[in-house]
Amino acid sequence: MQGLMMDMPLLVSGILQHAARHYGDTEIVSRRVEGDLHRYTYADCERRSRQLADALSRDGVSIGDRVATLAWNGYRHMELYYAVGGMGAVIHTINPRLHPEQIAWIVNHAGDVHLAFDLTFLPIVEAIAAHCPNVKSWIAMADEDRQPASARVVNLVNYETLLARGSTDYRWPEIDERSAAGLCYTSGTTGNPKGAMYTHRSTVLHAYAAALPDAMGASSRDCILPVVPMFHVNAWGLPYTCPLVGAKIVFPGAQLDGKSLYELFESEGVTYSAGVPTVWLGLLQHVRQAGVKFSSFKRTVIGGSACPPAMIRAFRDEFGVEVIHAWGMTEMSPLGTLCRLQNRHLRQSEAAQQKILEKQGHVIFGVDMKIVDDEYRELPWDGKTFGNLLVRGPWVIREYFRGEGGDPLKYDADGRGWFPTGDVATIDADGYMQITDRSKDVIKSGGEWISTIDLENLAIGHPAVANAAVIGVPHPKWDERPLLVIVKKPGAEVTRDELIAFYEGKVARWWMPDDVQFVESIPLGATGKILKTKLREQFHDYRLPGA
């Protein structure tokens, strides 16, 4: 027997319709590439998105077609999210920090038929246009009087001119909720990038789950500024979660330095933000140097890579800002866990609570996880045992776009598929997960595992250290031993012996780094993560003293 409920598909267009109808006058504020601030409302955004969808339909875009973007966080990018996805096509956000050759490869692999770009990225478009024969038009996201000219780009179209060809009488189609809505490629640090294709259903469910109180906890009382780019796994779903709950959105555009972010936080009354640790280092440096505080900023989600405990403490103790540590990946839309205290933790000491908040957190409904050994036998949740982290859920990919890499899933005795994340983690008795390493980065010394993330987080807590990374280097007896790579703060002085001594009493003696190397900078990937592959290449010929 089936139930007797209405059969209404979960569609991304429904999110924006809901916002326009019930939060129609709530603002969307964008700092444009041109430097000025643009303001309008959810009602305006929904109307222009429908108009754009109609214009794209008239231009031949059909259900399932991919429309790409090379753009910062802004109102036009938001319109493309909903116009393209809402009409049944697929919005394909591309990371502009990748190399142009890699971007061209992604455009061609995805089969993009149009590509919209912010003026900042015209040089990239000029570099790739001749190598992307399937792209019918290159859409400059600018006012008509700022339209660029380029002899190297054929079919250069203006966004506002294109939009004007559409009608606001366009009605969102009702399509299968399992239809594709979005496409994001992994950063491709090894091999070619792989595409994760999201459905309407997975995107809406992810937006619902993200808004839960023990997840992002977003509401209509919030003013949310996503620092995490809209080209980085859909800004962690915030362009969908914000209109779902009716939160005001502030888009920072291309200016992500600490001073620019702080000014926008203060002028717009931002209460909530989200971004990777490298961005917050710049913001913390600015507010400390300027001797200022936040008047409205209360919470931020930090993910993309492990948040150093020193950063969590700095936000809380110096500025009264709650850090919500999070973990996820492109293949998970991206949210998997967020770290909030439960009722049972409120009676614990501040030190005990801090140790919990340093973890990546507890799963949100819709995601399940487990840790396994190399033979895929499940390991205990004791907070100590390291294992390979597997996940499953309705917004976790089943396979990569066009079948790249074959079937990525691992199947249990019941035939259920689990996605191997490539992370090594522990899970405690309360279900709180902590990433200890990427499986390819963990140091195996004398048959035991050493967490590079733990060693890096401790190093960043030293007052002279600006950034730190740990890699394994060959050792004749122990196979591998930890090498600490350090970037010092400007004007700071610290020695090798002082840094090694800094670990005394904080980790087991056999975990302590065997040596320290000082560098001017640590290589970072397109999403702000440390590129351990590059570091290992850099120190390929390095030999430990006495080894």
N, C-alpha and C positions, 0 to 999 in steps of 0.2 A: 504493500500500500504506500502510495506517495502522499506527501503533505499537500496542503491546499493554499500555498503561498504564491504571491505574484512572482512571475519569472522575469526579473529585471536584471539584465547583464551588468556586471561590474565593468564600467568603462571609464577611461581617464576623462573623457568629455563631461561625464557626470559630476566629477569633482569640481570642475570650473563652473559648470552650470549651478551647482549648489552654492559656491562662493558668490557668484553674481546675484543670485536670488536672495540669499540670506545674509551676506556680508558685502553687499554691493558697493557701499561707500568706503570700505576699508582700503587703505592706501597701498600701492606698490610704488616704492621710490627707487630710482636707479641713478647711479652716477655713470654718466655716459662716457664713452671714449673721448668725446669732445671736451670733457671736463665739467659740463654743467649737470644739474640735477633735473631729472624728469619725474613728474608725479602724475599718476592717474589711479584708477580704482579697479577692483575686481570686475565691476560691471563693464568698464572700458576695455579691460583685457579680454573678457569673454566675447564682447562684440567684435573687437578687432581680430581675435583668433578665428571666429566664424567667417569673417570677411576674407581673411588670409586663406582659410581652408577652401572657400569658394574659388578664390583666384588660382590656387594651385590645381584645383579640379579642372578649371577651364584651361589650364596650361598642360593638362594631360596626365597629372599625377593620379595614379590609381591605387586601389587597395593593395597593400603589400610592398609598394615602391619605397625605396629608401631615400630620404632627404637628409643630407648631412649638414652639420654646423661646425664652424671654427669660430667660437665666440666666447666672450666673457659673460659673467652673470649680469643680466639686464632684462628689461621688459620685452624687447623684441625676441630675445632668446626664449623667454617664457611663452610668448605667443606662438613661436614655432613648435615648442613642446606640445601644446594643446591643439594647434591647427593641424599639424601633421599626424599626430597620434589619433586625434579625434575623428579625422576623416577616414581612418583605416589604413593610412600609410605608416611608415616606421621612421621615427626620429632617431638619427644616428649622430650622436655627439662625439666629436673627435678631439683628442688632446693635442693642442697646438704646440706643446712643448716637445713633442716627438720630432725626429729628424724628418725633413721634407720627403726624403725617399720612402721612409716608413709610412708617412701620411698618405702618399700616393698609393702605396701598396694596399693600405687599409681601404681607401676610397674605391679602388678597383675590385678588391675582394668582396666588399660589401655590395657592389653594384649600384652605387649612389647615382641618382638621376639628376639631382640638383644639389648645390652646396651653397649655404648662406654663411657669410663671414663678417666679422667686425673689421673696420678699416685697419686696425693694428696688424691684421694678418694678411693684408694685401701682398706683401712680399712672399709669403708662403704660397698663396694662390698663384702668383706669377711663376713660382718655381715648379708647381705641380700641374698646372692646367694642361700643358701639352702632353702630359703623361697619363691623363685621365679622360680617355675618349668617350666614355659613357655619360659624362656629366653634361647635361643639355644647357644649363645656365649656371652662372656664378652670381649669387645675389648679395650685393653690398648692403649691409645693414646700416643705412645712413639716411639722413634727410636728403631730399632730391637736390638741394643746392650744395650738398657736400659730396655728391656722387663722384668717385674717382674715375680717372681715365687710365687705360692701360693698353698698350699695343700688344702685350703678350697674352692677354686674356680675351678670347672670343666669347661672345654672348654674355657680356657683363651687364647685369640687370640691377636696377635700383629696387630696394625692398619696398619703399613707400609707393613707388609707381606700380609695382606688382600688386600690392595690397589694394590699391585704389580700383583695380580692375575687378575685384570681387564684390559680392553683394552681402549686406548684413542680414538679408532675408534667409541666408543659408541655415539649414537645420542639421544638427548633428545626426549622422546615421546610427541606427541600432545594429551593431555588428556582433559577431561571436566574441565573447569575452576572452576566449583563448587565442584570439588573433594577436599577431605581433604588434607591439606598440613602440618599443624602443630597442636600440642596439648600442652596446658599448663594447669596445675592445680592451683586452688586457694590455698592460703597458709593454709587454713583450721584451722583458730584460733578457730572456733567452729564447731564441727562435723567433718565428713570426708571431705577431699578436693573434689572439683568438677572440672571436666575437661571442658575447653573451646576449642573447635575444630575449627580451622581456615581453610578457603578455599584458594585456589590459588587466586581466584578473590578478596576476602576480603583482603588478604595480599598485593597484588599488588596495589589495590586502597588505602590502608592505607599508603603504601610507597610513592605513588604519593602525597597524601594529606599532609603527614608529611614534604615533601620537599618544600611546598609552602612558599612564602616569609613571610607571617604572621603566619606561623606555626614554624617549626624548621628552615626554611630558609637555608637548606643545598645546597651546590653547589660544582662544580669541583674545585673551588678555596680553598676549606676547607681541613684541616687535622683534622679528627674527632677521638677523643678517647672516646669510650663508657665505662664509669666506671660502669654504670648500667649493671648487669650481663646478659649474653645471656640466662641464665636460669630464668630470671625475665621478663616474657612477651616479649621474643625475643629481649632483650636489647632495648625495646621500638621501635622496628622496624628498628633500625639503620643498622643491617646487610643487610637489603633490600634497605633502602633509600640511603646508601652510594654508592653502585654500580650503583643504578639507576641514580644518578647525577654525578658519577665519582669521588667522594671524596676519598682522601687518608684515610686509616683506620689505627689506632694504637690500638692494643689490649694489655691491661695491665697485662693479666694473673692473678695470685693469689696475686700479691703485690699491695694492694690498700691503703697502708699507705700514709700519706701526703708527706713524703720525696721521696718515690719511684715514686709517681705520678708526683710530680714537676719535677724530673729529666727527666722523659719521656716526659713531656710537652715541656721542653726546648730543649732536644736533637733532637726531631722529629718535632719541629715547630707546635705543636698542636694549632689550632685556635678555636676549638669548642669541647665541651664535654657534658656529660649528666650523671646525677646520683641523688641519694637520699640525703637529707640534712645531714645525719650523716657522709657521706663520705667527704662532703665539710667542715664540722667542723674540721676534721683532716687536710685537706689541708690548710685551713686558719690559723690554729694554727702553722703549719710548716713554712709557708712563713713569718708570723709575727715574730716568734722566730728567724728565720734565717736572717731576715732583707732583704729579696729578693723580686723582682717583677717578673711579667710575661713578656716575650719579644714578644710572639705571641698570647697568649690566649686572646680571645676577647668575647666569648659568651658561656654560658652554660645553658642547660635545667635542671631545678630542679623540681622533682616531687616525687611520691611515698608516700609522706606525705607533709603537708603544710610547705612551706619554711618560716622560721621566717623573718619578715621584716628587722631585724637587719643584717641578712646574705645578703639580697639583697643590702642593703646600703653599707655593708662592701666591697662586690665585686665591686660595682660601684665606691664608693668614694675613697677607698684605692688602688684598683688595676685596675680600668678602664675596668672591665669585666661586660658585660650585662647579667643579669639573666633573663631567660625566664621561668616564673612560668608556670607549666603545671599540668594537672589533667587527669587521666584516670584510667582504671582498667583492670584486666586480661580479663574480659568479653568483653572488647572493643578493644582488639588487640594491644595496650591499649589506644591510644590517643583519648581524647575527646575535651579538650580545651587547648589553649596556650595563654599566655598573652603578647601581643605586643600592643604598642600605635597605635591608628589610627590618621589620619590627623587632625581630630577635636580636638585631645588631645594635639597637639604640641604647641598650643597657651596658654595652661594652665600653672599654676605655677608648679615649681618642686615638691612642697608638694602635689599638686593635682595629678600630674602624678604618684608620689610614691604610693598614695593610690590605684590607678588603678592597678599598677604593683604588688601590694600585693595580688590581687585577682587571682583566678586560670585561668581566662581569657575567651576568646571568642571561640565559637565552630569553628572548621574547616569544610569546605564543606564535606558533607557526614554524619555529625552527627547533630541530632536535639535534643533539650532538653526542659524540662518544670519542674516547681515545682508545687506540689499539696499538699492538706491537707490530713488528714488521711482517708477521704472519697473519695480521688482521684479527688477532684474538683480543677481546675487550679487556681493558685494564681498569683497576679500581679507581674510584673517586675518593682519594685520600689527601689530595692537595700536594702530594710529594712525587707520585709516580708520573714520569714523562711518557707521553705517547703521541702517535700520529693522530691529528684531529680530523674527524669525519663529520659531515653535516648532511641533513636532508630537510626538505620543507617546500611549501608551495611557491616560494620565490627563490629557490635554489635551482640552478640550471640542470637539465637532464643531459644535454650535450651541447657542444659548441656549434655555432653557425656554420653551415655547409659541412658539418661532420668533421671539422679539423681535429686531428689527434685521435679519432675513433671514439669509442665509448669510454668516458672518463670515470664512470661509476664503479664502485666496489659493492658487491652484492653479499648480503648476509644469508643466514640459513633459511630465512623466510622469503628469500627472493627480493627483498627490498633493496633499492639502490641507495648508496651513500656516496656523497661527493668528497673526495680526498682533498683537503684544503692546502696541503703542503706545509702546514704549520705543525710544530711540536708544542704540546700544551700539557698542563695539569688541570684537573678538575677537583675541587674540594667537596666535602660531604654535603655542603649546602648548594652544590651545583654551580659554583662560581669558577669560571674558566680563566686561566692565565697562560698567555702565550709565552713560551720560553725561548722559541727560536723558529726560524724557517728550517724545514728538514734539511735543506742543502747548506745551512749556515751553522747548525749546531756543531760544537767541538766535541769530538770523541777522543778522550784522553785515557789511555789504559783501560779501555772497555767501558768507561763511564762517560756520561754526557755532562757537558758544561754549557750553561745558558749564556750566550753572548749578550742577550738583552739585559739580563740582570747585571752583568758587569758594566755595560754601557750606562745604564741608569745610575749606578753608583758613581761612576766617573763624572757624570754630568752634575752630580751633587757637590763636586769640589768647587770652591769659589774661584779657582783660576781657569776652569775648563769651560769653553764655549760649546764644543761639540766633541763627541767621542764615538769610536767604533771599535769593535773587537772582532778579530778574525782568527781562525786556526792556522797555525804554521807547522810544517813538518818537524817531528822530533824523533831521533833514532830509537828511543826507548818507549815513549808514550804515544807514538803515532802522531798526535797533534798536541800543541799547547797554545794557550791564549796569548795573542799579541794585542796590546792596547795602542790604538792610534788616536792621537789627541790634537785638537785645535785649541790653542790657548786664547783666552780673552785678551783684547787689545791692552797692552801695557802690563799684563800679568806675568809673573815668573813662577815657575814650578819645575822641580826636577823629576827625573825618572824615579828615583828612590822614594821621593815624597808621595808620588802617585801610587806606587805599589804599596807603600805603608798605609795609605788611605783605606785599603781593603782589609787591614788587620781587624779581626773581630767581627767583620761584616759578612764574610763568606768563608767556606772551608778553605784551609790553606792550599789544598791541591787545585782549587778553583782560581787562585790568584794569578794574574798575568805574569808571564816570565820576563816580559820586556815591554818597553814603551817607545813609540816613535812619534815625533812631533811633525805635523804637516801644516801647510797654510790653509788647506780646505779638504773636506771629505766629499767625495763624489755623491751627488744625489740624483735620483731618477726623476722622471717626468711628473710623478705625484708626490715628490718630497721624501721618498724613502732612500735610505743609504744603499748605495750600489756596492754590495759586498763583492760581486764579481769583479768590478773595477779595482777595488782595493786588493783583492787577491792577485790580480794581474800586476798591480803596482808593486807589490811585495813578493813577487814570484821568486826572485833570487835571494830573498832575505833569509838569513840563517840566525837562529837564536844563539846568544853568547854561550860558548861552551858545549853546544850541541854537535 
